[in-house]
Amino acid sequence: MGTEQIGFIAACVAAIAAIIAAVVAAKAQQGVERMKVQFRHFEEIETLKRRYSTPLLKSAEELYNKLNDVVRNRFRTCRYFTKLPDSIVNIRSIGDVLSSDTTVYLASVLYLFARYFASIEAIKKDVGLLQLASDEETRALQRRLRQTVAVFFSGRSLKDFKIREAHSLKYRGVIMEGAQVLIGESMLIEKDGTHECISFYEFCSKIATDKDFRQCLSPLFNFLGGLQEVRGITYESDDIDFRWPKLIIFASFLRELIRQIDIAKVMTLLPELEQYEQKYIAEHDDIRKNLEGFRVAHPDP
């Protein structure tokens, strides 16, 4: 083989190698670009999850801790709820809110409930957050959120309970699903293309000035109004205030929701309510059976 042939073959091999190297480099670059796009998409998803899960997490934590006081100390806190709805409806200024311990306490409880409903509606309005997570995370969050709202409208929790007709509406403690949505939506304001919950100050001001807003909150007024301690919640009880078991069950689902989405473990939950709840359910077999029936209709994740 002559020198010219060898040189030609070498040139061909070099050209082929250059082409292969270019193709490999191009594919590698495409892979890098795909990874960048995927990473940016992942970052966007994580940003959206933080933006909407953080208010949900915070609202659930603060409401849970407030229920720790309402439920465990109900012999003391019941006196506040006898003032509903008049004490709230009659608010005409922030000064009215600050006029007594009763109005401050009631307004704070109402706000925490309404803010939790609002955090759910903000997620539903602004992003398909429940479709951004993995399928497993999506189903788990959907089920848990469904449990928390279903506690207040599901009739299954009342199975086998005999409530005197005169007290049926008062003691059932029903906040229909549509009413919960309306409460949540009335708490939201649009800002920079997203929905945010109003502050406690804005909440009190809106109660004072907006009759329609107070009307939206009326199912919550009705649920909390006149809460009173009824001993011996059993099948044989003449007066069954089923709102207490609902609050206890609702708190338990809030606690599980917080544990489910608090990946960084930054939330602080008061432990006493969980201990109280376990003792309460252990002592009330009928409540436990109804809770089991509720979980069949609205299963755990």
C-alpha positions as CSV (number, residue, x, y, z in Angstrom):
1,M,0.0,0.0,0.0
2,G,1.4,3.3,-1.1
3,T,2.0,6.4,1.1
4,E,-0.9,8.2,-0.6
5,Q,-3.3,5.4,0.1
6,I,-2.3,5.2,3.7
7,G,-2.7,9.0,4.0
8,F,-6.1,8.8,2.4
9,I,-7.3,6.0,4.8
10,A,-5.9,7.9,7.8
11,A,-7.8,11.0,6.7
12,C,-11.0,9.1,6.3
13,V,-10.6,7.5,9.7
14,A,-10.0,10.9,11.2
15,A,-13.0,12.3,9.5
16,I,-15.2,9.5,10.6
17,A,-13.9,9.8,14.2
18,A,-14.6,13.5,14.1
19,I,-18.2,12.9,12.8
20,I,-18.7,10.3,15.6
21,A,-17.3,12.6,18.2
22,A,-19.6,15.4,16.9
23,V,-22.6,13.2,17.0
24,V,-21.7,11.9,20.5
25,A,-21.1,15.5,21.7
26,A,-24.4,16.6,20.1
27,K,-26.3,13.8,21.8
28,A,-24.6,14.5,25.1
29,Q,-25.5,18.2,24.8
30,Q,-29.1,17.2,24.0
31,G,-29.1,15.0,27.1
32,V,-27.8,17.9,29.1
33,E,-30.4,20.2,27.7
34,R,-33.1,17.7,28.5
35,M,-31.8,17.3,32.0
36,K,-31.8,21.1,32.4
37,V,-35.4,21.3,31.2
38,Q,-36.4,18.5,33.5
39,F,-34.6,20.1,36.4
40,R,-36.2,23.5,35.7
41,H,-39.6,21.7,35.6
42,F,-38.8,19.9,38.9
43,E,-37.8,23.3,40.4
44,E,-41.0,24.9,39.2
45,I,-43.1,22.0,40.7
46,E,-41.3,22.3,44.0
47,T,-41.7,26.1,44.0
48,L,-45.5,25.7,43.4
49,K,-45.7,22.9,46.0
50,R,-44.0,25.1,48.6
51,R,-46.1,28.2,47.6
52,Y,-49.3,26.4,48.3
53,S,-48.5,23.6,50.7
54,T,-46.9,26.1,53.2
55,P,-50.1,28.1,53.8
56,L,-52.0,24.8,54.0
57,L,-49.5,23.4,56.5
58,K,-49.4,26.5,58.6
59,S,-53.2,26.9,58.7
60,A,-53.6,23.2,59.6
61,E,-51.0,23.5,62.4
62,E,-52.5,26.6,64.0
63,L,-56.0,25.3,63.8
64,Y,-55.0,22.0,65.3
65,N,-53.3,23.7,68.2
66,K,-56.3,25.9,68.7
67,L,-58.5,22.8,68.9
68,N,-56.2,21.5,71.5
69,D,-57.4,24.4,73.7
70,V,-61.1,24.2,72.6
71,V,-61.6,20.5,73.1
72,R,-59.4,19.7,76.1
73,N,-60.4,22.8,78.0
74,R,-64.0,22.9,76.9
75,F,-65.3,23.4,80.5
76,R,-63.5,26.8,80.3
77,T,-63.9,27.6,76.6
78,C,-67.6,26.7,76.3
79,R,-68.6,30.0,77.9
80,Y,-67.1,31.8,74.8
81,F,-69.3,29.9,72.3
82,T,-72.5,30.8,74.1
83,K,-71.9,34.3,72.7
84,L,-72.1,33.2,69.1
85,P,-73.3,34.5,66.7
86,D,-74.4,37.8,68.2
87,S,-71.0,38.8,69.6
88,I,-69.4,38.4,66.1
89,V,-72.3,39.8,64.0
90,N,-72.4,42.9,66.2
91,I,-68.7,43.7,65.5
92,R,-68.5,47.1,63.7
93,S,-64.8,47.9,64.1
94,I,-61.5,46.4,65.2
95,G,-62.1,48.1,68.5
96,D,-65.2,45.8,68.9
97,V,-63.0,42.8,68.4
98,L,-60.6,44.0,71.1
99,S,-63.4,45.0,73.5
100,S,-63.4,41.7,75.4
101,D,-61.5,38.4,75.7
102,T,-64.7,36.7,74.3
103,T,-64.7,38.5,71.0
104,V,-60.9,38.1,70.5
105,Y,-61.1,34.4,71.3
106,L,-64.1,33.8,69.0
107,A,-62.7,35.8,66.1
108,S,-59.4,33.9,66.3
109,V,-61.2,30.5,66.3
110,L,-63.4,31.5,63.4
111,Y,-60.4,32.9,61.4
112,L,-58.4,29.7,61.8
113,F,-61.3,27.5,60.6
114,A,-62.0,29.9,57.7
115,R,-58.3,30.1,56.8
116,Y,-58.0,26.4,56.6
117,F,-60.9,26.2,54.1
118,A,-59.3,29.0,52.2
119,S,-56.0,27.3,51.8
120,I,-57.7,24.3,50.2
121,E,-59.6,26.6,47.8
122,A,-56.4,28.5,46.9
123,I,-54.8,25.2,45.8
124,K,-57.9,24.2,43.7
125,K,-58.1,27.6,42.1
126,D,-54.5,28.5,41.1
127,V,-52.7,25.3,40.3
128,G,-53.3,21.7,39.6
129,L,-51.1,20.9,42.6
130,L,-52.8,17.6,43.2
131,Q,-51.7,16.6,39.6
132,L,-48.2,17.9,40.0
133,A,-47.0,15.4,42.6
134,S,-46.5,11.7,41.9
135,D,-49.6,9.6,41.5
136,E,-49.0,8.1,45.0
137,E,-48.6,11.6,46.6
138,T,-51.6,12.9,44.7
139,R,-53.9,10.2,45.9
140,A,-52.6,10.4,49.5
141,L,-53.2,14.2,49.6
142,Q,-56.6,14.0,47.9
143,R,-57.8,11.4,50.4
144,R,-56.5,13.3,53.4
145,L,-58.0,16.6,52.3
146,R,-61.3,14.8,51.5
147,Q,-61.3,13.4,55.0
148,T,-60.9,16.7,56.7
149,V,-63.8,18.4,54.9
150,A,-66.0,15.3,54.9
151,V,-66.1,15.2,58.8
152,F,-68.4,18.2,58.8
153,F,-70.9,17.1,56.1
154,S,-70.9,13.3,56.1
155,G,-73.9,11.8,57.6
156,R,-72.1,8.5,58.1
157,S,-70.5,9.8,61.3
158,L,-74.0,9.9,62.8
159,K,-75.0,6.3,62.0
160,D,-76.9,4.6,64.8
161,F,-77.0,7.7,66.9
162,K,-80.5,8.8,68.2
163,I,-80.6,12.6,68.4
164,R,-83.8,14.1,69.7
165,E,-85.6,15.9,66.9
166,A,-85.7,19.2,68.8
167,H,-81.9,19.3,68.9
168,S,-81.1,17.6,65.6
169,L,-79.8,20.5,63.7
170,K,-78.0,22.0,66.6
171,Y,-76.2,18.9,67.6
172,R,-75.5,17.3,64.2
173,G,-72.9,19.9,63.5
174,V,-73.2,20.0,59.7
175,I,-71.2,22.4,57.5
176,M,-72.1,21.3,53.9
177,E,-69.3,20.9,51.4
178,G,-70.6,23.9,49.3
179,A,-70.7,26.0,52.5
180,Q,-67.0,25.1,53.2
181,V,-66.1,26.1,49.6
182,L,-68.0,29.4,50.0
183,I,-66.3,30.2,53.3
184,G,-62.9,29.4,51.7
185,E,-63.5,31.5,48.6
186,S,-64.8,34.5,50.6
187,M,-61.4,34.5,52.5
188,L,-59.3,34.8,49.3
189,I,-57.9,37.8,47.5
190,E,-56.2,37.7,44.1
191,K,-52.7,39.1,44.1
192,D,-50.2,38.9,41.2
193,G,-52.2,36.2,39.5
194,T,-52.5,34.0,42.6
195,H,-54.9,33.7,45.5
196,E,-53.9,34.5,49.0
197,C,-55.8,34.4,52.3
198,I,-56.7,37.6,54.0
199,S,-55.0,38.5,57.2
200,F,-56.6,38.3,60.7
201,Y,-56.9,42.1,60.7
202,E,-58.6,42.1,57.3
203,F,-60.9,39.3,58.5
204,C,-62.1,41.3,61.5
205,S,-62.5,44.4,59.3
206,K,-64.5,42.4,56.8
207,I,-66.8,41.0,59.5
208,A,-67.4,44.5,60.6
209,T,-68.3,46.0,57.2
210,D,-69.5,43.2,54.9
211,K,-72.9,41.7,55.6
212,D,-72.6,39.1,52.8
213,F,-69.3,38.0,54.3
214,R,-70.9,37.4,57.7
215,Q,-73.6,35.4,55.8
216,C,-71.0,33.2,54.2
217,L,-69.6,32.5,57.6
218,S,-73.0,31.7,59.1
219,P,-72.6,27.8,58.8
220,L,-69.5,28.2,60.8
221,F,-71.3,30.4,63.3
222,N,-74.0,27.8,63.6
223,F,-71.5,25.0,64.1
224,L,-69.6,26.7,66.9
225,G,-72.5,28.6,68.4
226,G,-73.8,27.3,71.7
227,L,-71.2,24.5,72.1
228,Q,-71.8,23.1,75.5
229,E,-70.4,20.2,77.5
230,V,-72.7,17.1,77.3
231,R,-71.6,14.3,79.5
232,G,-71.9,10.6,78.5
233,I,-72.1,10.7,74.7
234,T,-73.6,7.3,74.2
235,Y,-76.4,5.6,72.4
236,E,-78.7,6.2,75.4
237,S,-78.0,9.9,75.8
238,D,-81.0,12.1,75.5
239,D,-78.9,15.1,74.3
240,I,-76.0,14.2,72.0
241,D,-73.9,17.2,71.0
242,F,-72.1,15.3,68.2
243,R,-70.0,18.4,67.4
244,W,-67.5,17.5,70.0
245,P,-66.7,14.1,68.5
246,K,-66.5,15.7,65.1
247,L,-64.0,18.3,66.4
248,I,-61.9,15.5,67.9
249,I,-62.0,13.4,64.6
250,F,-61.3,16.5,62.5
251,A,-58.3,17.3,64.7
252,S,-56.9,13.8,64.3
253,F,-57.1,14.1,60.5
254,L,-55.5,17.5,60.6
255,R,-52.6,16.0,62.6
256,E,-52.2,13.2,60.0
257,L,-52.3,15.8,57.2
258,I,-49.5,17.8,58.9
259,R,-47.4,14.8,59.4
260,Q,-47.9,13.8,55.8
261,I,-46.8,17.0,54.1
262,D,-44.4,18.4,56.7
263,I,-41.4,16.8,55.1
264,A,-38.9,19.2,56.9
265,K,-40.6,18.4,60.2
266,V,-40.7,22.1,61.2
267,M,-44.3,22.1,62.6
268,T,-44.9,21.9,66.3
269,L,-48.0,20.1,67.4
270,L,-49.2,20.2,71.0
271,P,-49.1,16.5,72.2
272,E,-51.9,16.7,74.7
273,L,-54.8,16.5,72.2
274,E,-53.5,13.3,70.6
275,Q,-53.3,11.7,74.1
276,Y,-56.8,13.0,74.9
277,E,-58.2,11.7,71.6
278,Q,-56.9,8.2,72.1
279,K,-58.3,8.1,75.6
280,Y,-61.6,9.5,74.5
281,I,-62.1,7.0,71.6
282,A,-61.0,4.1,73.8
283,E,-63.7,5.0,76.3
284,H,-66.4,5.4,73.7
285,D,-66.9,2.3,71.7
286,D,-69.8,3.8,69.8
287,I,-67.7,6.7,68.6
288,R,-64.9,4.3,67.6
289,K,-67.4,2.3,65.5
290,N,-68.7,5.4,63.8
291,L,-65.1,6.5,63.1
292,E,-64.4,3.1,61.5
293,G,-67.5,3.5,59.3
294,F,-66.4,7.0,58.3
295,R,-62.9,5.7,57.3
296,V,-64.6,3.1,55.0
297,A,-66.3,5.9,53.1
298,H,-63.3,8.2,53.3
299,P,-60.3,5.9,53.6
300,D,-56.9,6.8,54.9
301,P,-54.1,7.3,52.3
